[in-house]
């Protein structure tokens, strides 16, 4: 009796098994921290990722995380699309001080981080790239926490608006630094100028084309919720695929798609955006994989830098909001709570670091040591900060 029909030892778990385990463990961890510790579910998802990743059990190895990059991009794509969809140009025209305040928040945050890293002796280009990435609030965290708390109100709406603006600012700032990275790597000036132009123009054009296609098809399908849900997901997946195929930015393409789908919809053919349970699936995937990607060794080596990075990042945001908040109509006390709500950094920062490392491996490793040490802390503390701010603002209605 050979028993050849039995699997060989040790067992080699297939990708579907690992994917299923990722979802189940993430879901259970999220529910456990909500029930027993009154923490956001995101915290449980991240902790599950840490336990599954290379830092602990290594069930999700570094190679497996690389293979899962498309899942991360799809998850972030859905999230930044929804964020862009919330960006109402009409609101900004009616209250231009909102945009001024949002830009001031991004600029103050950028220069606060840059000055801090320069003080610690980091060279200007590395400090600027880290500051650009650090400017962005995690869209996924603020949106998931707001949905979980059913938050509505002034702080919530401005939190989402400012997150959209500072995410765009972070991408543009990092893209504008690309020519200097090329020169540092002794590349030709043609590549230094053409690559950022290709990234920016190509990504915006892809988002524009996808938005036109979506609106045309939505008008033909009609306002059937199930049909429009499939259309939204399909358009996002298609745009992510195009961005991957053409080496464009998923972030820029999808946030452009969201903004234009909302603001070019003159006939109101699109229904209000609701990803519902399907969106929850991608949230679990994103935060578990992001948790698995965290590198705590970098935090141990650069703890002082990470602490200064986090503190000055918060102070930069808070100073801008306190200085300009009243002009944009933020109620007394709201500016400080808004600064706390904007604290999270998560998957978006990780993706921006990974994209930079793809073209500049040595620079990317240096950048990861700076940025990911702060992400390792804010991945866990950020959701708590946002939850606290929205509850303190009186905008949380978790029971209905």
N, C-alpha and C positions, 0 to 999 in steps of 0.2 A: 504494500500500500504506500504510494508515493505522496499522497495529499498535495499534489501539484496545484489543485484548485484553490488552496488556501493562500492568503496574501503573505508575502515575504516579510520577515522581520528585519530591522525595525519598520513599523508602519510608516509609509510616506503619505501624509495627508494631502489630498488634492486641493486645488484652489477653491472649489465650491465648499468643501468642508471648512476651510479656514474662513471663508467669507461668511458662512452661516454662523460659525462660532463667534466671529467678530460682532455680528449683529445681535446675537442672543446675549452675549456677555455685556456688550455695551448697553443694551436695553435694560437688563437686570441691574447693572451698576447704577444707571441713571435713576431708575425707580427706587432703588435702595437708598441712595443719598437724599432723594426728595422726601421719602417717607420717614426715615429714621434720623436724619440730620437737618431737615428743612433747607437743604442746599439745592441750587439749580441742577436740573438733570444733566446739564453739560458737564458739570464737575465729575459726575459718575462716568460719563462717556470717556472723558479724558483719562481718568484713573484706570479704566478698563484698558485703554490703549497703552498706557505705561506698563501695565502688568503683562500685556500680550507682546510688547515690543522688545527690541534688542537690549533695553536697560534692565529687563527682568527675565521673563521666561523665554524670550526669543522665538515664540511661536510665529510672530510676524518679524521675519528677519529683515535686514537692510535691503536685500535683493527683492524680497516680497513687497516692501514699501515702494521700491522703484517701479515694480510691475503694477502697483496700485495707483500710480500717478494719474492715470486717466480718470479713475473714480474720484480722486480728489478734485481734479479740474471740473468734472461734471457737477460735483457738489457745490464747489465755489461758484461755478457758472450759474446755477439756479439761484444761489443766494444773491450774487451781485446783480443778476438780472432783476430780481424782485426789488433790490435796493434802488437800482436805477429807475424802475417803474414808479417808485414812490417820489421821485424828484420832479416836482411840479414847477415848470418854468413860470407859470402864471403867478404862483405864490411868491416867487423871487422878484417878479416884476412889480407886484403890489407892495412888497416890503424889501427893497434893495439892501437895507441894512442887514438882513439875514445873510445874504451872500458875503457882504463885507465882513461880518462877524465870523462866518465860517472860514473865509480865507485868512483872517487874522489868527484864528485858532490854529490853522495849519502852519502858518509862517512862524508864529511864536513857538510852537512846539518844535518845529524843525531847528530853529536857531538855538533853542534851549538845549536840545540833545547834541547838536554840533559843538556848541561851546563846551559842554561837559566832556565830550570825548576828546576834544582838542586839549583840554586841561589835563587829561590823563595821558597825553602824549601820542594819540593816534594821528596818523598822517591825514592831511585834509581830505583826500579823496575817499578814504575809508570812513572817516567821520561823517562826511556828507551823505554817502550811500546809506549808512546805518541810520542817520537822522531822517532821510527820506522815507525809509521803510517804517521807522518808528512813529512817523506822523500819523499813519493810518490806524484808525480804530478797527477792531475786528467786526466786519459786517455780520458774520454768522452769529457771534455771541450776542450782540445787542438785539438782533432780530429774534433769536430763539428765546432769550430771556423776556423780551417784550411780549412775544406770543404766549409764553408759558404763564405770565402774570396777567394776560389780557389787558395790558397797560394802554391807556389812552390819555392824552393830555398834552400840555405845552412842552414839558420836558421830553416826553417820549417822541413827539413829532420832530423836535429840534435835534434830538439825539440821532434819529435816523437820517435827517437831512445832513447834519454835520459829518456823519460817518460817510455818507456818499461823497461829499465834497473832499474830505481829507483822504479818502481812498483814491480819488482821481488825482488829487495833488501829489500823493506819494508816488503813484505810477508815473506821472509826468516828470516829477523831479528826478526819479531814478533813470528814466529814459534820457533826460537831458544830460545826465552824467556819463552816458555811454561813450560819447566821443573822447572824453578824458581817460576812460578805461582803455580804449583802443590805443591812445597815444602812450599810456603807461606800458602797454604790452608791445610797443614799437610796431603797431600795425599802420597801414597806409591811411592817409587822410580821407581817401574816397570811402573806405569802409566806415571810418569814424563818422562821416556825415550821412551816408546813405542808410546805414543800419537803423539808427533811431528814426529817420524819416520813414523808412519802410515799415517799421514796427507800428508807429503811431498812425500813419495814413492808412496802412493796410488794415489795421484792427478797426479803426473807425469806419472805413468803407465796408468791411465785412459786417459790422453791427448795423450799419445803415441799410445795406441790402437785405439783411435778415429781417429788419423791422418792416420794410416795405412788403416783403413776402408774407410776413405774419399778418399784417393788416389786410392785405388783399384776400388771403385765405380765410381770415376771420369773418370778413364781410360776406364771403361766399357760403361759409359753414352756417352762419347765423349765431344767435346768442344761445346756443345749447351748451350748458356747463360742461358736460362730459366731452363734447367735441372740442371745445376750446382748451380744456385741460390737456388733452392729447396734443393739440396743436402747439401749445406753449412749451411742453416738455420736448416735443420733437424739434421745434425751432432752436431751443437751447442746445440740445444734443448736436444738431446739425452745425450750429455755429461753433461749438467747442471742437467738433471734428474738423471744420474748415481751418480754424485757428491752429490746431495741431499740424495739419497737413502743410500749411503755408508758413509755419514758424512765426505765427503772430501771437499777440498777447490775448489769452483767454479773458483776463480781467477787463482790458480795454474794450474788446469786442462785445462782451456780454453787458457791461454797464452802459455802453452806447446803445445796444439793442433795447435794454430796458427803458432808458430815457426817451429814445425816439418812439418806441411803441406807445408810450404814454402821451407824449406831447405832439405827435403827428396824427393821433387818432381823432381827427376832427368830427368824424361821424359817430363816434362812441360805439364802435363795433366790438370792442373788447370788453368782456365782463370784468368786474373787480377781481383782482388776482387772488386765487386761493390754491396753494399747492397741497394743503391738507395733509393727509396721512402719507402721501407720496413724498412730500417735502421732508417729513419727519424721518423717513428712511435715509435720505441723503444727509440730514443733520447728524444722525448716528454714525454713518460711515465717515464723514469728515472729521468729527471730533475724536473718534477712536483712532483713526489713522494719524491725526495730528498728535495725539497723546503718545502714540508709538514712535513718532519721529523726534520727540524731545530728547535733548542731549544734556543730561545733568552734570556730566564731567566739565563742560564748559562753564557751568554755573559755579562749580567748586573752584575753578581756576580764577574766574573773573567776578567773584561775588561783589566786590566793592564797585566795580564798573557797572555791573547789572543794577545794583541798588541805586547808584547815582543816576543811571539812565532812566529808571522807573520814576524816581522822585522828580527829576527835572522835566521829564516828559509831562507828568501831571501838572507841575507848576506852570509850564508853558501854556498848556491848554487852559488852566484856571485863570491865569493872568489875562489872557485875551478875552475870555468870556466875561470876566468881571469888568474889564475896560469897555467892551463894546456891547455887552448883553442888553443893557437898558435901552440903547439906541435901537436895537432890533425887536424890542418888546418883551424881553424875558422878564418875568415877574421877580420881585425881590426874593432873594434866597434861591432862585432857580438856577442862577449861573454856577454856583458852587456844586449843586447837585448834578448839573449837566456835565461839569468837568469830571466828576466821579463816574458818571454813567459812561463816559467816553474812554475810560481807562483800558478796556480789554485789548490785548493783542493775541492773535491766534493763527489760524490756518493761512490767512492772506499773507502775513509776514513770512511764514515758512515757505510758501510758494514763491514769493518774490526773491527770497534768498536762493532758493533752488534754481530759479530761472537765471539769476546772475551767475551762479556757479556753473551752469551748463555751458556758458560761453567763456567764462574766466575762472577755471577751477581753483587756482591758487588764491586769487582775490576772494572767490566765493567762500573758501574755508576760513579766511580771516573775518569776512563779514558774518559768517555763521557763528563764530566764537563770540562776537559782540552782540548780535541781535537775538540769537536763540537762547542765550542765557537769560535775557529779559523775558522772552516769550515763555520760558519754562516756569517763571514765577507768575506772569500775568495770565497764562493759560488757566491757572487754578484760582488766582485771586480776582481776575477780571470779572467773571460772571457774578461773583459775590458783590463786587462793587456796583455793578449795574443793577442787580436785584435790590440792593440797599437804597440806591438813589431813587429808583422808581417807586419803591414802597414809601420812602420818606417824603417824596413829592406828592403822595396821596393819589397816584395814578394807577396803582396795581389793583386789579379786581379778579384774583385767581378763581374765585368761586362763582363767577358769572359777571 
